[in-house]
Amino acid sequence: MTALKAGDNFPSDVVFSTVPYTPESSEITSCGIPQNYNASKEWADKKVVLFAVPGAFTPGCSVRHLPGYVEHYKEFKGKGVDVVAVVAMNDAWVMNAWSKANGIKNDDIVFLSDPDVKFGDSIGWTAGGRLSRFALIIDHGKVVYAEKEPGREVSVSGADAVLAKL
């Protein structure tokens, strides 16, 4: 349970769950099929911004955290980010519904599930059985930014703070 820090390699065994976007299941009441998402493999040769939230559809996450990433998505892409992803302890179906409720299509932002909080536990960034609020920038397998919120606010893990570090 060692916190990730700038300079560390991203762990080689990180697998989340996701329901990928498809046009056929684009309605919020449509359920897709959860699939494993091997983040270590998928992100090995990419620049990635991963932010974590305690829970989908919660006020802090839905009002203060996710909207900044949605609003600034094109700026992230303009700074060479290949993947913007959010992870929470909710199951893949809830994360998929949260993406749809926020108008995300084509996996522009990848919504990932860490239902057993395995990743959060592995880096020691959990709180009360949920993921802590944090952000990582991973560049070709190397962590270049890793910050966990010191309290309940969105500051070091918010879109503006992360954009400033790119």
C-alpha positions as a Python dict, from the first residue, in 0.01 Angstrom:
ca = {
    (1, 'M'): (0, 0, 0),
    (2, 'T'): (242, 263, -122),
    (3, 'A'): (100, 580, -270),
    (4, 'L'): (202, 647, -627),
    (5, 'K'): (425, 947, -678),
    (6, 'A'): (583, 1125, -971),
    (7, 'G'): (864, 913, -1111),
    (8, 'D'): (702, 578, -1027),
    (9, 'N'): (610, 326, -1292),
    (10, 'F'): (238, 270, -1325),
    (11, 'P'): (163, -77, -1180),
    (12, 'S'): (170, -363, -1428),
    (13, 'D'): (-142, -541, -1302),
    (14, 'V'): (-419, -279, -1306),
    (15, 'V'): (-746, -411, -1448),
    (16, 'F'): (-1073, -222, -1421),
    (17, 'S'): (-1419, -300, -1556),
    (18, 'T'): (-1608, -91, -1811),
    (19, 'V'): (-1907, -100, -2041),
    (20, 'P'): (-1774, 41, -2368),
    (21, 'Y'): (-1986, 290, -2560),
    (22, 'T'): (-2178, 154, -2857),
    (23, 'P'): (-2444, 338, -3058),
    (24, 'E'): (-2682, 48, -2995),
    (25, 'S'): (-2663, 98, -2619),
    (26, 'S'): (-2643, 477, -2611),
    (27, 'E'): (-2970, 528, -2421),
    (28, 'I'): (-2932, 562, -2046),
    (29, 'T'): (-3168, 268, -1987),
    (30, 'S'): (-2970, 39, -2221),
    (31, 'C'): (-2730, -200, -2057),
    (32, 'G'): (-2414, -313, -2225),
    (33, 'I'): (-2190, -595, -2120),
    (34, 'P'): (-1909, -518, -1875),
    (35, 'Q'): (-1562, -600, -1999),
    (36, 'N'): (-1223, -607, -1834),
    (37, 'Y'): (-1011, -304, -1914),
    (38, 'N'): (-643, -378, -1867),
    (39, 'A'): (-526, -25, -1792),
    (40, 'S'): (-162, -127, -1757),
    (41, 'K'): (-162, -269, -2109),
    (42, 'E'): (-394, -11, -2269),
    (43, 'W'): (-196, 281, -2131),
    (44, 'A'): (160, 148, -2170),
    (45, 'D'): (229, 364, -2478),
    (46, 'K'): (-9, 652, -2412),
    (47, 'K'): (-38, 976, -2220),
    (48, 'V'): (-326, 932, -1976),
    (49, 'V'): (-512, 1144, -1725),
    (50, 'L'): (-690, 929, -1465),
    (51, 'F'): (-900, 1088, -1197),
    (52, 'A'): (-1080, 906, -919),
    (53, 'V'): (-1401, 993, -743),
    (54, 'P'): (-1562, 842, -433),
    (55, 'G'): (-1887, 769, -618),
    (56, 'A'): (-2080, 826, -938),
    (57, 'F'): (-2390, 1045, -912),
    (58, 'T'): (-2275, 1197, -583),
    (59, 'P'): (-2296, 1576, -547),
    (60, 'G'): (-1923, 1647, -516),
    (61, 'C'): (-1836, 1417, -803),
    (62, 'S'): (-2120, 1516, -1035),
    (63, 'V'): (-2120, 1890, -963),
    (64, 'R'): (-1758, 1980, -881),
    (65, 'H'): (-1528, 1711, -1021),
    (66, 'L'): (-1647, 1551, -1346),
    (67, 'P'): (-1778, 1870, -1513),
    (68, 'G'): (-1431, 2025, -1535),
    (69, 'Y'): (-1302, 1726, -1727),
    (70, 'V'): (-1601, 1732, -1961),
    (71, 'E'): (-1565, 2107, -2016),
    (72, 'H'): (-1188, 2095, -2075),
    (73, 'Y'): (-1175, 1766, -2268),
    (74, 'K'): (-1053, 1931, -2590),
    (75, 'E'): (-779, 2113, -2397),
    (76, 'F'): (-655, 1780, -2261),
    (77, 'K'): (-648, 1637, -2612),
    (78, 'G'): (-470, 1952, -2735),
    (79, 'K'): (-196, 1889, -2478),
    (80, 'G'): (-133, 1542, -2618),
    (81, 'V'): (-346, 1339, -2378),
    (82, 'D'): (-456, 1016, -2546),
    (83, 'V'): (-697, 897, -2276),
    (84, 'V'): (-898, 1079, -2011),
    (85, 'A'): (-1049, 831, -1766),
    (86, 'V'): (-1247, 843, -1445),
    (87, 'V'): (-1266, 559, -1194),
    (88, 'A'): (-1496, 494, -899),
    (89, 'M'): (-1595, 196, -688),
    (90, 'N'): (-1938, 179, -851),
    (91, 'D'): (-2005, -116, -1079),
    (92, 'A'): (-1951, -86, -1455),
    (93, 'W'): (-2324, -39, -1527),
    (94, 'V'): (-2350, 257, -1289),
    (95, 'M'): (-2036, 412, -1437),
    (96, 'N'): (-2181, 361, -1785),
    (97, 'A'): (-2508, 527, -1684),
    (98, 'W'): (-2313, 816, -1531),
    (99, 'S'): (-2129, 867, -1860),
    (100, 'K'): (-2459, 870, -2050),
    (101, 'A'): (-2620, 1107, -1798),
    (102, 'N'): (-2333, 1347, -1870),
    (103, 'G'): (-2360, 1320, -2248),
    (104, 'I'): (-2034, 1133, -2300),
    (105, 'K'): (-2021, 937, -2624),
    (106, 'N'): (-1759, 733, -2806),
    (107, 'D'): (-1562, 679, -2486),
    (108, 'D'): (-1432, 1037, -2506),
    (109, 'I'): (-1387, 1002, -2132),
    (110, 'V'): (-1350, 639, -2027),
    (111, 'F'): (-1565, 551, -1724),
    (112, 'L'): (-1402, 273, -1524),
    (113, 'S'): (-1510, 62, -1230),
    (114, 'D'): (-1289, -53, -943),
    (115, 'P'): (-1572, -229, -754),
    (116, 'D'): (-1354, -406, -498),
    (117, 'V'): (-1132, -97, -466),
    (118, 'K'): (-836, -320, -556),
    (119, 'F'): (-643, -42, -730),
    (120, 'G'): (-721, 211, -460),
    (121, 'D'): (-610, -33, -190),
    (122, 'S'): (-291, -115, -381),
    (123, 'I'): (-183, 250, -367),
    (124, 'G'): (-334, 325, -26),
    (125, 'W'): (-577, 586, -158),
    (126, 'T'): (-914, 477, -21),
    (127, 'A'): (-1155, 619, 232),
    (128, 'G'): (-1435, 423, 395),
    (129, 'G'): (-1444, 147, 134),
    (130, 'R'): (-1440, 392, -157),
    (131, 'L'): (-1165, 542, -368),
    (132, 'S'): (-1019, 865, -243),
    (133, 'R'): (-1044, 1165, -471),
    (134, 'F'): (-718, 1184, -670),
    (135, 'A'): (-564, 1243, -1012),
    (136, 'L'): (-277, 1086, -1201),
    (137, 'I'): (-96, 1178, -1519),
    (138, 'I'): (68, 872, -1669),
    (139, 'D'): (302, 918, -1965),
    (140, 'H'): (400, 597, -2141),
    (141, 'G'): (385, 393, -1821),
    (142, 'K'): (554, 653, -1599),
    (143, 'V'): (359, 848, -1337),
    (144, 'V'): (440, 1217, -1384),
    (145, 'Y'): (172, 1360, -1153),
    (146, 'A'): (-1, 1196, -858),
    (147, 'E'): (-204, 1396, -610),
    (148, 'K'): (-469, 1292, -360),
    (149, 'E'): (-708, 1549, -223),
    (150, 'P'): (-617, 1647, 132),
    (151, 'G'): (-983, 1703, 221),
    (152, 'R'): (-1328, 1688, 66),
    (153, 'E'): (-1281, 1967, -186),
    (154, 'V'): (-1170, 1938, -548),
    (155, 'S'): (-837, 2112, -589),
    (156, 'V'): (-529, 1906, -677),
    (157, 'S'): (-736, 1646, -864),
    (158, 'G'): (-954, 1892, -1054),
    (159, 'A'): (-926, 1949, -1427),
    (160, 'D'): (-766, 2294, -1389),
    (161, 'A'): (-490, 2164, -1160),
    (162, 'V'): (-417, 1868, -1387),
    (163, 'L'): (-415, 2082, -1703),
    (164, 'A'): (-159, 2310, -1538),
    (165, 'K'): (73, 2009, -1496),
    (166, 'L'): (60, 1899, -1861),
}
